[in-house]
Amino acid sequence: MITLTRSTNETDIKLSLNINGKGECDINTGIGFFDHMLHALCKHAYFDITLTCKGDLEVDGHHSVEDCAIVLGMALNQAIYPLKNAERFGDGIAVMDEAAVQCALDLSNRAFLVFDVPMKDKIGNFDSELVEEFMRAFCFNAKISLHIRKISGTNAHHIAEACFKALAIALRRALRQNERALIPSTKGVL
């Protein structure tokens, strides 16, 4: 179990993360749609997450989404590195009705993001562009290489949810235990 806090002039965040969980969560960021996305991530990665965020929502949701991603990424980094006995690479495709999103990742301890999911629509009062902001802050703080691409879709809610679910599936697969993969790198360390 990793427990972190982050307090800034914009947000106050408390997080507990268990990557070997059952997909149970208690999440309250003050942003309903974002809570829904984090719940999907938690459920399909089998992570147990407790997260509270008090953010400057009178401005908008940007700081809360980005800072939650920073803390979640930092916690994942602490939980997995140095990586051993894990598959390291993971991928997944999540389908939500007409939307399909593909995610591939490498638990490389090196950060990189390819995000090919054009989104500009509002989802309720949630700016869909914050999905990319979340993925960027998450992968750079977790130090993973992350590629997310939209295969199809027109409904912004479905596309966003498919992004989070595809990420969860890829994480679950990359973290799958493999005793033969003592250190899954030709470098000898990750």
Residue pairs with C-beta under 8 A, 6 or more apart in sequence:
1 16
1 17
1 18
2 15
2 16
2 17
2 18
2 75
2 78
2 79
3 14
3 15
3 16
3 17
3 75
4 13
4 14
4 15
4 17
4 71
4 74
4 75
4 78
5 12
5 13
5 14
5 15
5 71
6 12
6 13
6 67
6 70
6 71
7 13
8 63
8 67
10 55
10 56
10 59
10 63
10 64
10 67
11 53
11 54
11 55
11 56
11 63
11 64
11 67
11 68
12 53
12 54
12 55
13 51
13 52
13 53
13 54
13 67
13 68
13 71
14 50
14 51
14 52
15 49
15 50
15 51
15 68
15 71
15 72
15 75
16 48
16 49
16 50
16 51
17 47
17 48
17 49
17 72
17 75
17 76
17 79
18 47
18 48
18 49
19 45
19 47
19 76
19 79
19 80
19 175
20 46
21 46
21 47
21 48
21 49
22 46
22 48
23 42
23 43
23 44
23 45
23 46
23 47
23 48
24 42
24 48
25 38
25 39
25 42
25 43
25 47
25 48
25 49
25 50
25 51
26 49
26 50
26 51
27 35
27 38
27 39
27 42
27 49
27 50
27 51
27 52
28 35
28 51
28 52
28 53
29 35
29 38
29 51
29 52
29 53
29 55
29 64
29 65
29 68
30 53
30 54
30 55
30 57
30 64
31 57
31 61
31 64
31 65
31 126
32 124
32 126
33 123
33 124
33 125
33 126
33 157
33 160
34 61
34 64
34 65
34 68
34 126
34 130
36 161
37 131
37 134
37 160
37 161
37 164
38 49
38 51
38 68
38 164
40 161
40 164
40 165
40 168
41 47
41 49
41 164
41 165
41 167
41 168
42 48
42 49
42 168
43 168
44 94
44 165
44 168
44 169
44 172
45 167
45 168
45 169
45 171
45 172
46 172
47 168
47 171
49 72
51 68
51 71
51 72
53 64
53 67
53 68
55 61
55 63
55 64
55 67
56 63
56 64
57 64
60 127
61 125
61 126
61 127
61 130
62 127
62 130
62 133
65 130
65 133
65 134
66 130
66 133
66 134
66 137
67 137
68 134
69 133
69 134
69 135
69 136
69 137
69 138
69 141
70 137
70 138
70 141
71 141
72 138
72 141
72 142
73 137
73 138
73 139
73 140
73 141
73 142
73 143
74 141
74 142
76 138
76 141
76 142
76 144
77 141
77 142
77 143
80 86
80 107
80 142
80 175
81 109
81 143
81 190
82 183
82 189
82 190
83 107
83 109
83 183
83 184
83 185
83 190
84 181
84 182
84 183
84 184
84 190
85 177
85 178
85 179
85 181
85 182
86 107
86 174
86 175
86 176
86 177
86 178
86 181
86 184
87 173
87 174
87 175
87 176
87 178
87 181
87 184
88 106
88 107
88 108
88 174
88 181
88 184
88 185
88 190
89 104
89 105
89 106
89 107
89 173
89 174
90 104
90 105
90 107
90 169
90 170
90 171
90 172
90 173
90 174
90 175
90 176
91 102
91 103
91 104
91 105
91 169
91 170
91 173
92 102
92 103
92 165
92 166
92 167
92 168
92 169
92 170
92 172
92 173
93 100
93 101
93 102
93 103
93 151
93 166
93 169
94 100
94 101
94 103
94 161
94 162
94 163
94 165
94 166
94 168
94 169
95 162
96 153
96 155
96 157
96 158
96 159
96 161
96 162
96 165
97 155
97 158
98 152
98 153
98 154
98 155
98 158
99 150
99 152
99 153
99 154
99 155
99 158
99 159
99 161
99 162
100 150
100 151
100 152
100 153
100 162
101 117
101 148
101 149
101 150
101 151
101 153
101 159
101 162
101 163
101 165
101 166
102 147
102 148
102 149
102 151
102 166
103 146
103 147
103 148
103 163
103 166
103 167
103 169
103 170
104 146
104 147
104 170
105 139
105 144
105 145
105 146
105 147
105 167
105 170
105 171
105 174
106 144
106 145
106 174
107 144
107 174
107 175
107 190
108 143
108 144
108 145
108 190
109 143
109 144
109 190
110 143
110 145
111 139
111 140
111 141
111 142
111 143
111 144
111 145
112 139
112 145
112 146
113 135
113 136
113 139
113 140
113 145
113 146
113 147
114 146
114 147
114 148
114 149
115 132
115 135
115 136
115 146
115 148
116 147
116 148
116 149
116 150
117 131
117 132
117 148
117 149
117 150
117 159
117 163
118 150
119 128
119 129
119 131
119 132
119 156
119 159
119 160
120 128
120 129
121 128
121 156
122 128
122 156
123 156
123 157
123 160
128 156
128 159
128 160
131 160
131 163
131 164
135 146
135 148
135 163
135 167
138 146
139 145
139 146
146 167
148 163
148 166
148 167
150 159
150 162
153 159
153 162
178 184
183 189
183 190
184 190
